[in-house]
Amino acid sequence: MNTIKGPAIFLAQFLGDEAPFDNIKTIGKWAASLGYKGVQIPTWDSRAIDLKKVLKAKTMQMNTERQLNPWVCKSPSCPRTCKVSW
């Protein structure tokens, strides 16, 4: 596992039933808008990630990366590790 370079936030405390806190895509965008560079995703809440599906399909990883990557830094000169990593 890679070290999270921050600032980072643990999403479990914010997950809820109303937007933008109801799915990984919108809560990731919300966290990025506040300046967070990393997120810790709770594995026990299927609104964030459905582990049963992950075990069945490797493509879930790629889909999650595609949802989060619009809000992560892509600059090669960035001093932080700003990417979704598994």
C-alpha positions in Angstrom: 0.0 0.0 0.0 1.2 3.5 -0.8 1.4 6.2 1.7 -1.3 8.8 1.4 0.2 12.2 0.7 -2.1 14.9 2.0 -3.9 16.6 3.0 -6.2 13.6 3.0 -9.6 12.9 4.4 -11.4 9.7 5.7 -14.7 9.6 3.8 -16.6 7.3 6.2 -17.5 10.3 8.5 -19.2 12.1 5.6 -21.0 9.3 3.7 -24.8 9.8 3.8 -27.9 9.4 1.8 -28.0 12.9 0.2 -25.8 14.3 -2.6 -22.9 14.9 -2.7 -22.3 12.4 0.1 -24.1 9.4 -1.4 -21.6 8.0 -3.8 -17.8 7.8 -4.4 -17.9 10.0 -7.5 -19.6 13.0 -6.0 -18.0 12.8 -2.6 -14.6 12.6 -4.3 -15.3 15.8 -6.3 -16.5 17.5 -3.1 -13.3 16.5 -1.2 -11.2 17.7 -4.1 -13.0 21.1 -4.1 -12.0 21.5 -0.5 -8.3 21.0 -1.4 -7.9 17.4 -0.3 -5.3 15.4 -2.4 -6.1 12.0 -1.0 -9.1 10.1 0.3 -9.3 7.0 2.5 -12.3 4.9 1.3 -14.3 2.9 3.8 -14.7 -0.7 2.6 -17.7 -1.5 4.8 -20.1 0.9 3.0 -21.2 -0.1 -0.5 -22.0 3.5 -1.4 -18.2 4.0 -1.5 -17.1 0.6 -2.8 -18.9 -2.7 -3.1 -16.3 -5.3 -2.1 -18.4 -8.2 -3.2 -18.4 -6.8 -6.7 -14.7 -6.1 -6.5 -14.0 -9.7 -5.7 -16.0 -10.7 -8.8 -14.8 -8.1 -11.2 -11.4 -6.5 -11.5 -13.0 -3.8 -13.7 -14.5 -2.3 -10.6 -11.0 -1.0 -9.8 -10.7 0.6 -13.2 -14.2 2.2 -12.9 -13.4 3.7 -9.5 -10.2 5.1 -10.8 -12.0 6.6 -13.8 -14.5 8.2 -11.4 -11.8 9.7 -9.1 -9.1 10.6 -11.6 -10.7 13.8 -12.9 -10.0 15.4 -9.6 -6.4 14.2 -9.0 -3.2 15.9 -10.0 -1.7 14.7 -13.2 1.3 17.0 -13.3 4.6 15.2 -13.5 6.2 18.0 -11.6 3.8 17.7 -8.7 5.8 17.0 -5.5 3.0 14.9 -4.1 1.8 11.4 -5.1 -1.5 12.4 -6.5 -3.1 9.4 -8.0 -5.6 6.7 -7.1 -3.6 3.6 -6.2 -4.6 0.1 -5.1 
